Amino acid sequence: MIVFNDVYKRFGAKEVLNGFSLEVRDGETMVIIGHSGSGKSVALKHVVGLLNPDAGDVQVDGAVVHDLDRDGLTALRSGIGFVFQFAALFDSMTVRENLELGLKRQRLDPRVIEERVHESLALVDLEGAEDKLPAELSGGMRKRVGLARAIALRPQYLLYDEPTTGLDPVTSAVINQLMVRTREKLGVTGIVVTHDMTSAYAVGDRIAMLYRGQVRQVGTVDQIRRTHDPIVRQFIEGRPEAATDLQTAPPGVER
Amino acid sequence: MSALGRGGQFLGDVGRSLRETDTWVSLTAVQMRRIGVQSLPIALFIAVFAGIVLALLSSYSFTGAVPLYFVGTFVGKAMMLELAPVLVGLALAGRVGANIAAELGTMRVTEQVDALETLAFNPNAYLVVPRALAATAMFPVVVALATGLGIVAGWFTAINLLDLSSPDFVKGLRLFYQFKDVWFGLLKAMSFGFVIAMIGCYKGLNTRGGAEGVGRETTAAVVMGAEMILVLDAFWAVVLL
């Protein structure tokens, strides 16, 4: 289980997280939505210790992430896969080498590494791309390799940072299907940070909206779809005027 | 003052990551080739022309006042003690320092450094230690070869363009030779290598702001590297000469 406890994070004068609290249960996929620059990715990076909170804490299976020493952090990160917004593939390495790097770190047998690379690429429908360099791949393929690199570690948790940003609708749908397939096959707990509501509805068990550094609302996909909260409604419908519509709706009309 | 503190903390973090030998040992050989072997052409190019100029310059200065075999002395001392380490150091501050800062800076802004961390690697052990060790080990090798070639170039110039025989050049070369001339130059080269690599890594890993940030930090790494070479050059002269 991943728990954000009253997390505060500031960059200079900008307060990004302002008492952010959220609980991600084992086995579920939690989607965090919010406006661009609302701190979604910042929250995600706290889970793997890429950022430390100014106040509050983030716990993974009971361990306070920012209290871990280097060895503890290494152990924690071995169980978490992170899919970056722009894939963050090592551009001097082939696809195979990108996948092998984390596996070699875990000192696995070379045959197991070979199998894992093959299985992971098969899971994202990229068999045969082993010897390509990232520069030779399309944006969608890079995201899939990024996902394959994360799942090759067979993590307990998978964190996705804007997995469909910058992709066309069809490729976005493919990525969404891959995320669902990954969860079904590997049974991982996931956190997906996105502002793509199609993706959020497709992959999430629950959705939390981050607004002004705090969770504005958290609920199942259906609860969020039917929300009466004007700020959440405005965001999920992508209509700036949605908030006003709700506030001015005549009696008898559901708000 | 705060920059000095951050630099000290970075140095401490890199020092602690030395214990992660399983990460950096295999990567150091690759960096030694990139930093050392691939720097040889520019270093040797500089050395040849420095040797030629030194021989002609000393002959011009000594004419009529000092015996001409002192050309050998001047070429040898100047190449070993100063010109080979400093000229090669300055050239490599550009080649190696810029290369490291740009590579690590690009990795930082494209989240490759974060990706390394999420794969349970310590970026200092994976990126900094191999480069710092390789530069510290390979700069003296490159400077030693440059020194040798520079002296040969000076000798070749002296016997072909000046009225000086080979035995006289060698006599001058050996006249005030001390072993300290060699290790002093190589010690300086080691310190230059370490500082250039550390500055390149520090600037690269602290890059912010995309391509513009990479350019800014790369330039800063080269400028600071060149400045530190001159500072260290004076420091070693004061301390050891």
Interface residues (C-beta under 8 A of the other chain):
Chain A: K45 V48 G49 L50 R70 T74 A75 R77 S78 I80 G81 F82 F84 Q85 F86 A88 L89 F90 D91 L101 G102 R105 Q106 R149 L153
Chain B: M107 T110 E111 Q112 D114 A115 E117 T118 L119 A120 F121 N122
